[in-house]
């Protein structure tokens, strides 16, 4: 074990907005805040119509609408207009560092530990802050040189799947497995009623909850809706824009899905409503496009479905292969449809209880302390000054 260095707070640098669909950094922030104060710094919104990730609505936003826990504060630095030009990009980066620094001062955090998830330009953002030591929390498989450099420079790397651990351990010996999980509150009380987002239609509900990006197989979703025309395909989540948006045949399939009468595209679902929505599903699905990015993922939705005992049909991902007894894994479109058919006819309370038991072992309340213990072996200690 390396000599310990103590940090009295955490600065999470996140590609995700606080009041967007909840991702791993949101859950980690809430759990780390039980130990030390946490500042959650959103990536500045792009303010350039020529940029594929242009987001004027986010740039105009004055404050997150979702109120964080008391020990978490959120900063949302604004980007400068036309930041594709170097002087304006530098202005944006300096503004990011200044706003984060001001919040660290306000929270009396003198030795911040950075906790970073990759996005293009994240190293430049970090270099404009006073964060000198950081953990790289690797959530997905990327092929960008900057991401490899981020992992190399990190004091420790936490990766959500064994595949990603193997990748980054080659350049950083302090690489640890930190799988995703589910909020323990999903197990509190009786099962939730159906989601109030929309009235529950007739027929069984085949459901998906997640971000709708180019990594989702909309062609497969169209085939599912056609194969189960007497049931409802419920899709909860925002459609991403810009470089992450569906393209080509996937974009065309999404357009056709919008016109199908047994398909509900709910858009963004408030995090507090997600458990109720999943509770209304007869089966939960994970329809990923087969690519290297998806192969290394550890989808949070897998644990969400299991927490409610729901049958799961999924494209091949590591966590599904590890727990193949509790789900249906499909490598082809016909295999996926057949898996849903089997899942809809499942009548095994014992398997449902096994799913819930596994999810109980994957709560953020248990996983984040394990991750904190792992980075302690790399000499990183979180302790609030007294």
C-alpha positions in Angstrom: 0.0 0.0 0.0 1.3 3.4 -0.9 1.8 6.2 1.7 -1.6 7.9 2.2 -2.5 11.4 1.0 -5.7 12.8 2.5 -8.3 14.7 0.6 -11.0 16.7 2.3 -13.5 16.8 -0.5 -14.3 15.6 -4.0 -14.7 17.5 -7.3 -16.7 15.3 -9.7 -16.1 16.4 -13.3 -19.0 14.9 -15.2 -20.1 14.8 -18.9 -23.7 14.5 -17.5 -26.0 17.2 -16.2 -27.2 16.8 -12.7 -30.9 17.0 -13.7 -30.6 14.7 -16.6 -31.0 10.9 -16.6 -29.1 9.6 -13.6 -25.9 7.9 -14.5 -23.0 6.5 -12.4 -21.5 9.9 -11.4 -24.8 11.0 -9.8 -25.1 7.9 -7.6 -21.4 8.1 -6.7 -21.7 11.8 -5.7 -24.5 11.0 -3.3 -22.6 8.2 -1.6 -19.2 10.1 -1.5 -21.1 13.0 0.2 -21.7 10.8 3.2 -17.9 11.0 3.8 -16.8 14.4 2.5 -18.3 17.4 0.8 -18.8 16.9 -3.0 -18.9 19.5 -5.8 -20.5 18.1 -9.0 -19.1 20.1 -12.0 -21.0 19.7 -15.2 -19.3 19.9 -18.6 -19.9 23.4 -20.0 -22.6 23.5 -22.7 -21.4 24.0 -26.2 -22.4 27.4 -27.6 -21.7 27.1 -31.3 -24.3 26.3 -33.9 -21.6 24.7 -36.0 -20.8 22.1 -33.3 -22.7 18.8 -33.4 -23.2 19.0 -29.6 -24.7 22.5 -29.7 -27.1 22.9 -26.7 -28.6 26.3 -26.5 -31.2 25.2 -24.0 -28.6 24.0 -21.5 -26.5 27.1 -22.0 -29.5 29.2 -21.0 -30.2 27.1 -17.9 -29.6 29.1 -14.7 -29.6 26.3 -12.2 -30.3 22.5 -11.9 -33.9 21.8 -11.3 -33.2 18.6 -9.4 -32.2 19.5 -5.9 -29.0 17.6 -4.8 -28.4 16.3 -1.3 -27.1 18.9 1.2 -23.5 17.6 1.0 -23.5 17.9 -2.8 -23.3 21.2 -4.6 -23.6 21.5 -8.4 -21.9 24.0 -10.7 -22.8 24.5 -14.3 -20.2 26.7 -16.0 -21.4 28.4 -19.2 -19.5 28.0 -22.4 -18.4 31.0 -24.4 -20.2 31.6 -27.8 -18.3 30.1 -30.8 -15.9 28.2 -28.5 -14.5 26.4 -31.6 -12.2 29.4 -31.8 -9.1 29.1 -29.6 -9.4 32.4 -27.6 -13.0 31.7 -26.8 -12.4 28.1 -26.0 -9.7 29.3 -23.5 -12.2 31.7 -22.0 -14.6 28.8 -21.5 -11.9 26.6 -19.9 -10.8 29.4 -17.5 -14.4 30.1 -16.6 -14.8 26.4 -15.8 -11.8 26.4 -13.5 -12.8 29.7 -11.8 -16.4 28.5 -11.1 -15.2 25.2 -9.7 -12.6 26.9 -7.7 -15.0 29.4 -6.2 -17.3 26.6 -5.1 -14.5 24.6 -3.6 -13.6 27.7 -1.6 -17.2 28.2 -0.5 -17.3 24.6 0.7 -13.9 25.0 2.4 -12.4 22.2 0.4 -8.6 22.8 0.4 -7.4 19.5 -0.9 -9.9 18.3 -3.5 -9.7 14.9 -5.1 -10.9 14.9 -8.7 -13.3 12.2 -9.8 -13.5 12.3 -13.6 -15.5 10.5 -16.2 -14.3 10.9 -19.8 -15.5 13.4 -22.3 -13.7 15.0 -25.2 -11.6 17.8 -23.7 -11.7 16.7 -20.1 -8.0 17.0 -19.6 -8.0 20.6 -20.7 -10.8 21.3 -18.3 -8.9 19.6 -15.5 -5.7 21.5 -16.2 -7.6 24.8 -15.6 -8.5 23.8 -12.1 -6.5 23.3 -8.9 -7.3 19.6 -8.9 -3.9 17.9 -9.1 -4.8 14.3 -8.1 -7.7 12.5 -9.7 -9.5 9.2 -10.0 -10.6 8.2 -13.5 -14.0 6.5 -13.3 -14.2 4.6 -16.6 -17.8 4.0 -17.6 -17.5 2.9 -21.2 -15.0 1.7 -23.9 -13.5 4.6 -25.8 -10.8 4.6 -28.5 -9.7 8.3 -28.1 -6.0 8.9 -27.3 -7.1 11.5 -24.7 -9.0 8.8 -22.8 -5.9 6.6 -22.6 -3.9 9.6 -21.4 -6.5 10.3 -18.8 -6.2 6.8 -17.5 -2.4 6.9 -17.5 -2.2 10.1 -15.5 -4.9 9.1 -12.9 -3.8 8.2 -9.4 -6.3 5.3 -9.7 -8.7 4.0 -12.3 -12.1 2.5 -11.5 -13.6 0.6 -14.4 -17.1 -0.8 -14.5 -16.3 -4.1 -16.4 -13.5 -6.7 -16.4 -12.8 -5.8 -20.1 -12.2 -2.2 -19.2 -10.1 -3.2 -16.2 -7.8 -5.3 -18.5 -7.5 -2.4 -20.9 -6.4 0.2 -18.5 -4.3 -2.0 -16.2 -1.8 -2.1 -19.0 -0.9 1.6 -18.4 -2.0 2.1 -14.8 -1.3 -0.6 -12.2 -3.8 1.1 -9.8 -6.8 -0.1 -11.8 -9.7 -1.6 -10.0 -13.1 -3.2 -10.9 -16.0 -1.0 -9.7 -19.3 -2.4 -11.2 -22.5 -0.4 -11.4 -25.5 -0.9 -9.2 -28.9 0.2 -8.0 -30.2 2.6 -5.4 -31.0 0.8 -2.2 -34.2 2.8 -2.0 -35.5 0.6 -4.9 -36.1 -2.1 -2.3 -37.9 0.1 0.3 -41.6 -0.6 0.9 -44.1 -2.4 -1.3 -43.8 -2.5 -5.1 -44.5 0.9 -6.6 -47.7 1.5 -8.7 -47.4 1.9 -12.4 -45.7 5.1 -13.6 -47.9 8.2 -13.7 -46.0 9.4 -16.8 -48.8 8.0 -18.9 -51.9 5.8 -18.3 -51.1 2.1 -18.6 -52.4 0.7 -21.9 -53.9 -2.7 -22.5 -51.4 -5.6 -23.1 -48.2 -6.6 -21.5 -45.4 -4.0 -21.3 -42.0 -4.7 -22.8 -39.8 -1.9 -21.5 -36.5 -0.2 -21.9 -35.2 2.7 -19.8 -32.0 4.5 -20.8 -30.4 7.2 -23.0 -31.3 6.8 -26.6 -28.1 7.2 -28.6 -26.4 5.7 -31.6 -25.5 2.7 -29.5 -29.1 1.6 -29.2 -30.5 -0.9 -31.8 -33.6 0.9 -33.0 -33.9 -1.6 -35.9 -34.3 -4.3 -33.3 -36.8 -2.3 -31.3 -38.9 -1.9 -34.5 -38.8 -5.7 -35.0 -39.8 -6.2 -31.3 -42.8 -3.9 -31.7 -43.9 -5.7 -34.9 -43.5 -9.2 -33.3 -45.6 -8.2 -30.3 -48.2 -6.1 -31.9 -50.8 -6.9 -29.2 -48.4 -5.7 -26.4 -46.8 -2.4 -25.7 -43.2 -1.4 -26.3 -42.4 1.3 -23.7 -39.2 3.3 -24.2 -38.2 5.8 -21.5 -35.3 8.1 -22.1 -34.2 11.2 -24.1 -32.9 10.9 -27.7 -29.4 12.3 -27.8 -28.4 15.0 -30.4 -25.2 15.7 -32.2 -22.4 13.2 -32.5 -24.2 10.7 -30.2 -27.5 10.8 -32.1 -28.8 7.7 -34.0 -27.7 7.8 -37.7 -28.5 6.0 -40.9 -30.8 3.0 -40.7 -31.1 3.4 -36.9 -32.3 6.9 -37.3 -34.9 5.8 -39.9 -36.0 3.0 -37.6 -36.6 5.4 -34.7 -38.7 7.6 -37.0 -40.9 4.5 -37.9 -41.1 3.6 -34.2 -42.7 7.0 -33.5 -45.6 6.1 -35.8 -46.3 2.6 -34.4 -49.5 2.5 -32.4 -48.2 0.0 -29.8 -45.0 2.0 -29.1 -44.7 4.6 -26.3 -41.7 6.9 -26.5 -41.9 8.7 -23.1 -38.8 10.9 -23.5 -36.9 11.9 -20.4 -38.3 10.2 -17.2 -37.6 11.8 -13.9 -35.2 9.6 -11.8 -37.8 9.4 -9.0 -40.3 7.9 -11.5 -38.0 5.3 -13.0 -38.7 2.5 -10.3 -42.5 2.9 -10.8 -42.1 2.7 -14.6 -39.9 -0.5 -14.4 -42.4 -2.0 -11.9 -45.0 -1.8 -14.7 -42.9 -3.9 -17.1 -43.5 -7.5 -17.9 -39.9 -7.8 -19.2 -37.0 -5.4 -19.3 -34.8 -5.3 -22.4 -31.3 -4.0 -23.2 -31.2 -3.7 -27.0 -27.6 -2.6 -27.8 -25.9 -2.4 -31.2 -23.2 -5.1 -31.3 -19.9 -3.0 -31.2 -16.8 -2.7 -29.1 -18.3 0.2 -27.1 -21.2 -1.8 -25.9 -19.2 -5.0 -25.3 -17.4 -3.3 -22.4 -20.5 -1.8 -20.7 -22.0 -2.6 -17.4 -25.6 -1.2 -17.8 -27.2 0.3 -14.7 -30.6 -0.7 -16.2 -29.6 -4.4 -15.8 -29.5 -4.0 -12.0 -32.7 -1.8 -12.1 -34.6 -4.6 -13.8 -33.3 -7.2 -11.4 -34.1 -5.1 -8.4 -37.8 -5.6 -9.3 -37.4 -9.3 -10.1 -38.1 -8.6 -13.8 -37.1 -11.1 -16.6 -34.4 -9.5 -18.7 -33.5 -10.0 -22.3 -30.3 -8.4 -23.4 -27.6 -8.1 -26.0 -24.3 -9.6 -24.9 -22.7 -7.7 -22.1 -20.3 -8.9 -19.5 -22.6 -8.7 -16.5 -25.3 -10.7 -18.4 -22.8 -13.4 -19.3 -21.7 -13.6 -15.6 -25.4 -14.0 -14.5 -26.8 -15.9 -17.5 -29.1 -17.9 -15.4 -31.1 -14.8 -14.5 -31.5 -13.4 -18.0 -31.9 -14.2 -21.7 -28.8 -13.3 -23.8 -29.4 -12.8 -27.5 -26.8 -12.3 -30.2 -29.3 -11.9 -33.1 -32.5 -10.1 -33.8 -34.5 -13.4 -34.1 -32.9 -14.7 -30.9 -33.9 -11.5 -29.1 -37.5 -11.8 -30.1 -37.5 -15.5 -29.1 -35.9 -14.5 -25.7 -38.7 -12.0 -25.1 -41.3 -14.7 -25.9 -39.7 -17.0 -23.3 -39.4 -14.2 -20.7 -43.1 -13.2 -21.1 -44.1 -16.8 -20.3 -41.8 -17.1 -17.3 -43.5 -18.2 -14.1 -40.8 -18.8 -11.6 -40.9 -16.9 -8.3 -37.6 -18.5 -7.2 -35.7 -16.9 -10.1 -37.4 -13.6 -9.4 -36.1 -13.8 -5.8 -32.6 -14.6 -7.1 -32.7 -11.5 -9.3 -33.7 -9.3 -6.3 -31.0 -10.9 -4.1 -28.3 -10.2 -6.7 -29.4 -6.6 -7.0 -29.3 -6.2 -3.2 -25.6 -7.1 -3.5 -25.1 -4.3 -6.0 -26.4 -1.3 -4.2 -24.5 2.0 -4.5 -24.5 2.0 -0.7 -22.3 -1.1 -0.8 -20.4 -0.5 -4.0 -19.0 3.0 -3.4 -17.4 2.1 0.0 -15.7 -0.8 -1.8 -14.4 1.6 -4.5 -13.2 4.0 -1.8 -11.4 1.1 -0.1 -9.8 0.1 -3.4 -8.3 3.6 -4.0 -7.0 3.6 -0.5 -4.5 1.0 -1.6 -3.2 3.5 -4.1 -2.7 6.0 -1.2 -5.9 8.0 -1.7 -7.8 8.7 1.6 -11.0 10.7 1.9 -11.2 12.4 5.2 -12.9 15.7 6.2 -10.7 18.0 8.1 -11.7 18.5 11.7 
